[in-house]
Amino acid sequence: MNRKSSAKPRARKAMPPIMSEIEFAHLLGGEVAYIKTLSSDQASKMFPMIEGLPKDINLFSLHAADGTPLALTDTIQAAIGHAAEDELSITPLH
């Protein structure tokens, strides 16, 4: 016997973050960073002190675990090199 249920599907409650932003920022004592690809427009907004960025190119920004921008480069290799100089471990973002 097939009965169709008229009950509406239940909405799932949002899960609280496993780690707070402050906890994430202090992850491994500030030794973790990530690299983000930015358009030149995004980079201009994130790094307003840098003038004359070329238009329509991708740039790479190195960020501390808490999101603080640390460096802006034109190649992923330069961003990785900057992280290595500062003894930062790079973690992937998903």
Backbone as JSON Lines, residues from 0, in Angstrom:
{"i":0,"aa":"M","n":[0.83,-1.16,0.0],"ca":[0.0,0.0,0.0],"c":[0.88,1.24,0.0]}
{"i":1,"aa":"N","n":[0.71,2.07,-0.95],"ca":[1.48,3.31,-1.06],"c":[0.64,4.47,-0.58]}
{"i":2,"aa":"R","n":[1.12,5.13,0.44],"ca":[0.43,6.33,0.91],"c":[1.37,7.52,0.71]}
{"i":3,"aa":"K","n":[0.84,8.55,0.17],"ca":[1.62,9.78,0.01],"c":[1.48,10.59,1.28]}
{"i":4,"aa":"S","n":[2.57,11.01,1.78],"ca":[2.56,11.82,2.98],"c":[2.37,13.28,2.62]}
{"i":5,"aa":"S","n":[1.51,13.94,3.34],"ca":[1.3,15.36,3.1],"c":[2.18,16.22,4.0]}
{"i":6,"aa":"A","n":[2.98,15.55,4.83],"ca":[3.87,16.28,5.73],"c":[4.96,16.97,4.92]}
{"i":7,"aa":"K","n":[5.24,18.18,5.3],"ca":[6.3,18.94,4.63],"c":[7.64,18.47,5.15]}
{"i":8,"aa":"P","n":[8.67,18.47,4.28],"ca":[10.01,18.09,4.76],"c":[10.48,19.08,5.81]}
{"i":9,"aa":"R","n":[11.13,18.56,6.8],"ca":[11.63,19.42,7.88],"c":[12.89,20.14,7.44]}
{"i":10,"aa":"A","n":[12.96,21.39,7.8],"ca":[14.17,22.17,7.51],"c":[15.25,21.76,8.49]}
{"i":11,"aa":"R","n":[16.43,21.61,8.0],"ca":[17.56,21.25,8.86],"c":[18.04,22.48,9.59]}
{"i":12,"aa":"K","n":[18.34,22.3,10.86],"ca":[18.9,23.4,11.63],"c":[20.34,23.62,11.21]}
{"i":13,"aa":"A","n":[20.72,24.88,11.15],"ca":[22.11,25.2,10.81],"c":[23.02,24.71,11.92]}
{"i":14,"aa":"M","n":[24.07,24.05,11.53],"ca":[25.04,23.55,12.5],"c":[25.93,24.7,12.95]}
{"i":15,"aa":"P","n":[26.19,24.79,14.24],"ca":[27.12,25.82,14.7],"c":[28.52,25.51,14.18]}
{"i":16,"aa":"P","n":[29.33,26.52,13.98],"ca":[30.69,26.26,13.49],"c":[31.44,25.37,14.47]}
{"i":17,"aa":"I","n":[32.24,24.49,13.92],"ca":[33.05,23.6,14.74],"c":[34.11,24.4,15.47]}
{"i":18,"aa":"M","n":[34.6,25.43,14.82],"ca":[35.67,26.25,15.39],"c":[35.3,27.71,15.18]}
{"i":19,"aa":"S","n":[35.42,28.51,16.21],"ca":[35.11,29.93,16.07],"c":[36.18,30.61,15.22]}
{"i":20,"aa":"E","n":[35.87,31.81,14.74],"ca":[36.85,32.56,13.95],"c":[38.11,32.83,14.76]}
{"i":21,"aa":"I","n":[37.95,33.12,16.04],"ca":[39.11,33.4,16.9],"c":[39.95,32.15,17.06]}
{"i":22,"aa":"E","n":[39.29,31.01,17.27],"ca":[40.03,29.75,17.4],"c":[40.77,29.44,16.1]}
{"i":23,"aa":"F","n":[40.08,29.66,14.95],"ca":[40.71,29.41,13.67],"c":[41.91,30.33,13.46]}
{"i":24,"aa":"A","n":[41.78,31.57,13.88],"ca":[42.87,32.55,13.72],"c":[44.1,32.13,14.49]}
{"i":25,"aa":"H","n":[43.91,31.47,15.61],"ca":[45.03,31.05,16.43],"c":[45.48,29.62,16.15]}
{"i":26,"aa":"L","n":[44.89,29.03,15.11],"ca":[45.24,27.67,14.73],"c":[46.75,27.54,14.52]}
{"i":27,"aa":"L","n":[47.34,26.61,15.22],"ca":[48.78,26.35,15.13],"c":[49.61,27.6,15.43]}
{"i":28,"aa":"G","n":[49.13,28.44,16.34],"ca":[49.9,29.6,16.77],"c":[50.15,30.62,15.68]}
{"i":29,"aa":"G","n":[49.22,30.78,14.75],"ca":[49.39,31.77,13.69],"c":[50.34,31.33,12.6]}
{"i":30,"aa":"E","n":[50.51,30.04,12.44],"ca":[51.44,29.51,11.45],"c":[50.75,29.02,10.18]}
{"i":31,"aa":"V","n":[49.43,29.21,10.1],"ca":[48.67,28.71,8.96],"c":[48.17,29.88,8.13]}
{"i":32,"aa":"A","n":[48.21,29.72,6.81],"ca":[47.74,30.74,5.89],"c":[47.05,30.07,4.71]}
{"i":33,"aa":"Y","n":[46.4,30.87,3.91],"ca":[45.81,30.35,2.68],"c":[46.01,31.37,1.57]}
{"i":34,"aa":"I","n":[45.89,30.88,0.34],"ca":[46.07,31.73,-0.84],"c":[44.73,31.8,-1.57]}
{"i":35,"aa":"K","n":[44.39,33.0,-1.99],"ca":[43.12,33.23,-2.66],"c":[43.39,33.9,-4.0]}
{"i":36,"aa":"T","n":[42.69,33.45,-5.04],"ca":[42.79,34.09,-6.35],"c":[41.8,35.25,-6.4]}
{"i":37,"aa":"L","n":[42.28,36.41,-6.83],"ca":[41.44,37.61,-6.9],"c":[41.5,38.21,-8.29]}
{"i":38,"aa":"S","n":[40.41,38.81,-8.7],"ca":[40.46,39.64,-9.9],"c":[41.17,40.94,-9.53]}
{"i":39,"aa":"S","n":[41.58,41.69,-10.51],"ca":[42.26,42.96,-10.19],"c":[41.3,43.92,-9.48]}
{"i":40,"aa":"D","n":[40.01,43.85,-9.81],"ca":[39.02,44.7,-9.11],"c":[38.9,44.3,-7.64]}
{"i":41,"aa":"Q","n":[38.83,43.01,-7.37],"ca":[38.76,42.54,-5.98],"c":[40.02,42.94,-5.23]}
{"i":42,"aa":"A","n":[41.16,42.78,-5.88],"ca":[42.44,43.12,-5.24],"c":[42.51,44.61,-4.92]}
{"i":43,"aa":"S","n":[42.0,45.45,-5.81],"ca":[42.01,46.9,-5.56],"c":[41.2,47.25,-4.33]}
{"i":44,"aa":"K","n":[40.09,46.55,-4.11],"ca":[39.26,46.8,-2.94],"c":[39.91,46.26,-1.66]}
{"i":45,"aa":"M","n":[40.55,45.11,-1.77],"ca":[41.17,44.5,-0.6],"c":[42.48,45.18,-0.22]}
{"i":46,"aa":"F","n":[43.2,45.7,-1.21],"ca":[44.48,46.36,-0.99],"c":[44.42,47.77,-1.57]}
{"i":47,"aa":"P","n":[43.64,48.67,-0.97],"ca":[43.46,50.01,-1.55],"c":[44.74,50.84,-1.58]}
{"i":48,"aa":"M","n":[45.73,50.45,-0.78],"ca":[46.97,51.21,-0.77],"c":[47.85,50.96,-1.99]}
{"i":49,"aa":"I","n":[47.53,49.91,-2.75],"ca":[48.3,49.6,-3.96],"c":[47.6,50.26,-5.14]}
{"i":50,"aa":"E","n":[48.3,51.17,-5.77],"ca":[47.73,51.91,-6.9],"c":[48.25,51.34,-8.21]}
{"i":51,"aa":"G","n":[47.46,51.52,-9.25],"ca":[47.9,51.18,-10.6],"c":[47.91,49.7,-10.91]}
{"i":52,"aa":"L","n":[47.05,48.91,-10.27],"ca":[46.99,47.48,-10.61],"c":[46.48,47.33,-12.04]}
{"i":53,"aa":"P","n":[47.11,46.45,-12.82],"ca":[46.6,46.23,-14.18],"c":[45.18,45.67,-14.13]}
{"i":54,"aa":"K","n":[44.38,46.04,-15.11],"ca":[43.0,45.58,-15.19],"c":[42.92,44.19,-15.85]}
{"i":55,"aa":"D","n":[41.87,43.48,-15.51],"ca":[41.53,42.2,-16.15],"c":[42.61,41.13,-16.02]}
{"i":56,"aa":"I","n":[43.25,41.06,-14.87],"ca":[44.18,39.97,-14.61],"c":[43.83,39.35,-13.26]}
{"i":57,"aa":"N","n":[44.26,38.11,-13.07],"ca":[44.1,37.48,-11.76],"c":[45.35,37.7,-10.95]}
{"i":58,"aa":"L","n":[45.15,37.93,-9.67],"ca":[46.25,38.1,-8.72],"c":[46.06,37.09,-7.6]}
{"i":59,"aa":"F","n":[47.06,36.94,-6.76],"ca":[47.02,35.97,-5.68],"c":[47.32,36.67,-4.37]}
{"i":60,"aa":"S","n":[46.43,36.49,-3.41],"ca":[46.64,37.11,-2.11],"c":[46.88,36.03,-1.06]}
{"i":61,"aa":"L","n":[47.84,36.3,-0.2],"ca":[48.17,35.42,0.91],"c":[47.47,35.98,2.13]}
{"i":62,"aa":"H","n":[46.75,35.12,2.85],"ca":[45.98,35.55,4.02],"c":[46.35,34.71,5.24]}
{"i":63,"aa":"A","n":[46.37,35.36,6.4],"ca":[46.5,34.64,7.66],"c":[45.22,33.84,7.86]}
{"i":64,"aa":"A","n":[45.25,32.87,8.75],"ca":[44.1,32.01,8.99],"c":[42.84,32.8,9.34]}
{"i":65,"aa":"D","n":[43.0,33.96,9.96],"ca":[41.83,34.77,10.34],"c":[41.33,35.65,9.2]}
{"i":66,"aa":"G","n":[41.95,35.54,8.03],"ca":[41.52,36.32,6.87],"c":[42.29,37.59,6.63]}
{"i":67,"aa":"T","n":[43.19,37.95,7.52],"ca":[43.98,39.16,7.36],"c":[44.85,39.04,6.11]}
{"i":68,"aa":"P","n":[44.73,39.97,5.15],"ca":[45.58,39.92,3.96],"c":[47.04,40.22,4.34]}
{"i":69,"aa":"L","n":[47.94,39.38,3.85],"ca":[49.36,39.54,4.16],"c":[50.18,40.02,2.97]}
{"i":70,"aa":"A","n":[49.81,39.54,1.77],"ca":[50.6,39.9,0.59],"c":[49.75,39.74,-0.66]}
{"i":71,"aa":"L","n":[50.1,40.48,-1.69],"ca":[49.45,40.39,-2.99],"c":[50.54,40.18,-4.03]}
{"i":72,"aa":"T","n":[50.36,39.16,-4.88],"ca":[51.36,38.85,-5.89],"c":[50.69,38.58,-7.23]}
{"i":73,"aa":"D","n":[51.51,38.51,-8.27],"ca":[50.96,38.21,-9.59],"c":[51.11,36.75,-9.98]}
{"i":74,"aa":"T","n":[51.78,35.94,-9.15],"ca":[51.9,34.51,-9.43],"c":[51.66,33.7,-8.16]}
{"i":75,"aa":"I","n":[51.15,32.51,-8.35],"ca":[50.93,31.62,-7.21],"c":[52.26,31.24,-6.58]}
{"i":76,"aa":"Q","n":[53.3,31.11,-7.39],"ca":[54.63,30.75,-6.87],"c":[55.15,31.83,-5.93]}
{"i":77,"aa":"A","n":[54.92,33.08,-6.26],"ca":[55.38,34.18,-5.39],"c":[54.62,34.16,-4.07]}
{"i":78,"aa":"A","n":[53.32,33.86,-4.11],"ca":[52.54,33.77,-2.87],"c":[53.04,32.63,-2.0]}
{"i":79,"aa":"I","n":[53.34,31.49,-2.62],"ca":[53.88,30.34,-1.87],"c":[55.24,30.7,-1.29]}
{"i":80,"aa":"G","n":[56.07,31.39,-2.07],"ca":[57.39,31.81,-1.6],"c":[57.29,32.76,-0.42]}
{"i":81,"aa":"H","n":[56.34,33.67,-0.46],"ca":[56.15,34.61,0.65],"c":[55.74,33.85,1.91]}
{"i":82,"aa":"A","n":[54.86,32.87,1.76],"ca":[54.44,32.05,2.9],"c":[55.64,31.3,3.48]}
{"i":83,"aa":"A","n":[56.47,30.76,2.61],"ca":[57.65,30.01,3.07],"c":[58.62,30.93,3.82]}
{"i":84,"aa":"E","n":[58.82,32.14,3.31],"ca":[59.71,33.1,3.98],"c":[59.22,33.43,5.39]}
{"i":85,"aa":"D","n":[57.88,33.49,5.55],"ca":[57.29,33.8,6.85],"c":[57.02,32.55,7.68]}
{"i":86,"aa":"E","n":[57.51,31.41,7.18],"ca":[57.35,30.12,7.86],"c":[55.88,29.81,8.13]}
{"i":87,"aa":"L","n":[55.05,30.04,7.13],"ca":[53.62,29.75,7.22],"c":[53.3,28.49,6.45]}
{"i":88,"aa":"S","n":[52.46,27.65,7.01],"ca":[51.96,26.48,6.32],"c":[50.71,26.88,5.55]}
{"i":89,"aa":"I","n":[50.62,26.48,4.3],"ca":[49.46,26.83,3.49],"c":[48.44,25.71,3.58]}
{"i":90,"aa":"T","n":[47.22,26.09,3.86],"ca":[46.14,25.12,3.93],"c":[45.17,25.36,2.77]}
{"i":91,"aa":"P","n":[44.64,24.29,2.18],"ca":[43.69,24.49,1.09],"c":[42.34,24.93,1.62]}
{"i":92,"aa":"L","n":[41.62,25.7,0.82],"ca":[40.26,26.1,1.15],"c":[39.31,25.29,0.29]}
{"i":93,"aa":"H","n":[38.18,24.96,0.85],"ca":[37.18,24.19,0.08],"c":[35.91,24.96,-0.02]}
